[in-house]
């Protein structure tokens, strides 16, 4: 997987095609038994947990496993770089938003709600990458994420956190 992502990143394509190619490379690995070591499948009782699986030495990409216990979720956020998320175990609920600047204050509009089962891939790049992810199921969920950034140095792939939109907007 690392070798495949490395070859894609070295092509220096624009962010969205890079994310789509990385997503295609990840798709065949999702759900494979033994893909993650036991420590990388451990959750945290208070929040979703990030396990760094690989950081490219030049900082051009990172691969992480996110472990979600039932009910855990991200804030509404966007990213510092292109991003690919693939569901490895369980299922994740994703709400996708668009920022509208049709008034004095930008606002978010919910554009789509999707349920991502094992094998589902989301590949996106800023702008247009605002979403919230949660484990809406009754069992643990695990997703593999590839970011076009050094999340070990940054601590997270999140660029900005947004307030939840008001009902009806």
C-alpha positions in Angstrom: 0.0 0.0 0.0 2.8 2.4 0.9 4.6 1.7 -2.3 1.4 2.3 -4.4 0.7 5.6 -2.6 4.3 6.7 -3.0 4.2 6.1 -6.8 0.9 8.0 -7.1 2.1 11.0 -5.1 5.4 11.2 -7.1 3.3 11.8 -10.2 2.5 15.3 -8.8 -1.0 15.4 -10.1 -3.5 17.9 -8.8 -5.1 17.1 -5.4 -8.5 15.5 -6.5 -7.0 13.1 -9.1 -4.4 12.1 -6.6 -7.0 11.4 -4.0 -9.1 9.3 -6.5 -6.1 7.2 -7.5 -5.1 6.7 -3.9 -8.7 5.6 -3.1 -8.5 3.1 -5.9 -5.3 1.7 -4.5 -6.8 1.4 -1.0 -10.1 -0.1 -2.1 -8.7 -3.7 -2.5 -7.1 -3.8 0.9 -10.2 -2.8 3.0 -11.7 -5.6 5.0 -8.6 -7.8 4.7 -8.0 -9.9 7.8 -4.6 -9.1 9.3 -4.4 -5.6 7.7 -4.0 -4.0 11.1 -2.1 -5.2 14.1 -4.1 -5.6 17.3 -2.8 -2.3 18.9 -4.0 -0.4 15.8 -7.6 -1.7 16.3 -7.9 -0.3 19.8 -10.4 2.5 20.5 -10.6 5.1 23.2 -13.7 5.3 25.5 -14.0 9.1 25.2 -13.2 9.9 21.5 -12.3 8.3 18.2 -8.7 7.3 18.2 -6.0 7.9 15.5 -3.2 5.4 15.0 -0.3 6.5 12.8 0.5 3.6 10.4 3.0 5.3 8.1 4.5 8.7 7.7 6.4 9.2 4.5 9.9 10.5 5.3 9.5 13.6 3.1 6.2 14.4 4.7 4.2 14.0 1.5 1.6 11.7 2.9 0.5 9.8 6.0 -1.6 6.7 6.5 -3.6 6.4 9.7 -6.3 4.1 11.2 -9.2 5.8 12.9 -11.0 3.6 15.4 -14.6 4.7 16.3 -16.6 3.2 19.2 -20.4 3.5 18.8 -21.6 7.2 18.9 -18.1 8.7 18.5 -17.8 11.4 15.8 -15.7 14.2 14.5 -16.7 17.9 14.6 -17.7 19.4 11.2 -14.4 20.1 9.6 -12.3 20.4 6.5 -8.7 19.3 5.8 -5.2 20.6 5.3 -4.8 18.5 2.2 -6.3 15.8 -0.1 -7.8 13.0 1.9 -8.9 9.4 1.3 -11.0 7.5 3.8 -11.9 3.8 3.4 -14.1 1.8 5.8 -12.2 -1.3 6.9 -14.6 -2.6 9.6 -18.2 -1.6 10.6 -19.8 1.3 9.0 -19.6 5.1 9.2 -22.2 7.8 8.7 -21.0 10.9 6.9 -22.6 14.2 6.5 -21.2 16.4 3.7 -21.6 20.2 3.7 -21.0 23.1 1.3 -20.0 26.5 2.5 -22.4 29.2 1.2 -21.3 32.9 1.1 -24.7 34.3 0.0 -25.0 36.7 3.0 -22.9 38.7 5.4 -21.8 35.5 7.3 -20.8 32.3 5.5 -23.1 29.4 6.4 -23.0 25.6 5.9 -25.6 23.7 4.0 -26.0 19.9 4.4 -25.7 18.5 0.8 -25.6 14.8 1.5 -25.8 12.1 4.1 -24.3 8.7 3.3 -23.8 5.5 5.1 -20.4 4.0 4.3 -20.1 0.2 4.7 -16.9 -1.9 4.6 -15.1 -1.1 1.3 -16.6 2.3 0.9 -14.1 5.0 -0.2 -14.4 8.8 0.1 -11.7 10.7 -1.9 -11.7 14.5 -1.8 -9.6 17.6 -1.7 -10.1 21.2 -0.5 -12.2 23.1 -1.2 -15.3 21.0 -1.0 -14.2 18.7 1.7 -16.3 19.8 4.6 -17.9 16.9 6.5 -18.7 15.2 9.8 -18.1 11.5 10.3 -19.6 9.3 13.0 -20.0 5.7 14.0 -23.8 5.4 14.0 -23.7 1.6 14.5 -23.7 -0.6 17.6 -20.2 -2.0 17.0 -16.7 -0.7 16.6 -15.8 0.9 13.2 -12.3 1.3 11.8 -11.4 3.3 8.7 -8.0 3.8 7.0 -7.2 7.3 6.0 -4.5 8.6 3.7 -3.6 12.3 3.8 -1.4 14.3 1.6 0.3 15.8 4.6 2.5 14.8 7.6 -0.2 14.3 10.2 2.5 13.2 12.7 4.0 16.7 12.6 0.6 18.5 12.4 -1.1 16.3 15.0 -4.3 16.1 12.8 -5.5 16.4 9.2 -8.2 18.9 10.3 -7.7 22.5 9.0 -10.8 24.2 10.4 -13.7 23.2 12.6 -17.2 24.6 11.8 -20.2 25.3 14.0 -23.2 23.1 13.2 -25.7 24.8 10.9 -29.0 25.9 12.3 -32.0 23.7 11.6 -33.5 24.7 8.3 -30.4 26.4 6.8 
